[in-house]
Amino acid sequence: MGSNCIGYTMYDLTGFQRDLLYVIAGLDEPHGLAIKEELEDYYESEVNHGRLYPNLDTLVEKALIEKGERDRRTNFYTLTKRGQRELDARKEWEAQYVSA
C-alpha cells in the first residue's frame, strides 16, 4: 500500500494516526517534537519516538501528509489536499452523530 491506495478512507487509520492528522492540521508546519508534545499533553502520557515516527511515515505513504526538511536534523509535516479532504469528510460523518 503506497501513496496510490485506492478506496482509502479515514477508517483505515488507527486512532493515533487520526490524532496525528488533527494535530498537524492545527499547527503551522510542526516538527516531530512539537507533534509529540501536543499528543503528550492530550494523552497525559509519554509518546515514544518508536511510535511517533513510524506512524508519521505511514501517513506520508498514504499521501495524507507531506514531510519537508527544515534543516539537516529537523523535518516538518503538512497536511496534503487529500489529508484535508479526509479530515473534512470525517468531521461531516462525526457531525451526524455528535451535535456541536
C-alpha positions in Angstrom: 0.0 0.0 0.0 1.8 3.1 -1.2 0.5 6.6 -1.9 -1.8 5.2 -4.6 -4.1 3.5 -2.1 -7.4 3.2 -4.0 -10.6 3.3 -1.8 -8.6 4.5 1.2 -10.6 6.4 3.9 -10.2 7.6 7.5 -11.5 4.3 9.0 -8.3 2.6 7.7 -6.3 4.6 10.2 -5.7 3.9 13.8 -7.0 6.4 16.4 -3.4 7.5 17.0 -2.9 8.2 13.3 -6.1 10.2 13.2 -4.9 12.2 16.2 -1.7 12.9 14.3 -3.7 14.3 11.4 -5.7 16.6 13.6 -2.5 17.9 15.4 -0.7 18.5 12.1 -3.8 20.3 10.7 -3.9 22.5 13.7 -0.3 23.6 13.8 1.8 25.5 11.3 4.3 23.1 9.7 5.0 21.3 13.0 8.2 19.3 13.5 8.1 15.9 15.1 8.9 17.1 18.6 6.1 19.7 18.5 3.6 17.0 17.4 4.9 14.7 20.2 4.4 17.4 22.8 0.9 18.2 21.7 -0.1 14.5 21.8 1.6 14.0 25.2 -0.4 17.0 26.6 -3.6 15.4 25.2 -2.8 11.8 26.3 -1.3 12.9 29.6 1.4 10.3 29.0 4.6 9.9 27.0 4.6 9.2 23.3 7.8 7.5 22.4 9.7 8.0 19.1 9.2 4.4 18.2 5.5 5.0 18.0 5.5 8.5 16.6 7.8 8.4 13.6 6.7 5.1 12.0 3.1 6.4 12.2 4.1 9.7 10.6 5.8 7.7 7.8 2.6 5.7 7.3 0.6 8.9 6.8 3.2 10.1 4.3 3.0 6.8 2.5 -0.8 7.2 2.4 -0.4 10.7 0.9 -2.3 12.3 3.8 0.7 14.4 5.0 3.9 15.6 3.4 7.3 15.7 5.1 9.6 18.6 4.4 13.1 19.4 5.6 13.6 22.5 7.7 17.3 21.7 8.1 19.5 18.6 8.2 18.2 17.5 11.5 14.6 18.7 11.5 11.7 17.6 9.3 8.3 19.3 9.3 4.9 18.0 8.4 1.9 19.5 6.5 -1.5 18.1 5.5 -1.9 17.3 1.8 -5.1 18.2 0.0 -6.1 14.6 0.3 -5.5 14.7 4.0 -7.6 17.8 4.4 -10.5 16.2 2.4 -10.3 13.1 4.6 -10.4 15.3 7.8 -13.4 17.3 6.4 -15.2 14.1 5.5 -14.6 12.7 9.0 -15.9 15.9 10.6 -19.1 15.6 8.5 -19.5 12.0 9.4 -19.0 12.8 13.1 -21.5 15.6 13.0 -24.2 13.2 12.1 -23.8 11.6 15.5 -22.4 14.3 17.7 -24.1 17.7 17.8 -21.9 20.7 18.5 
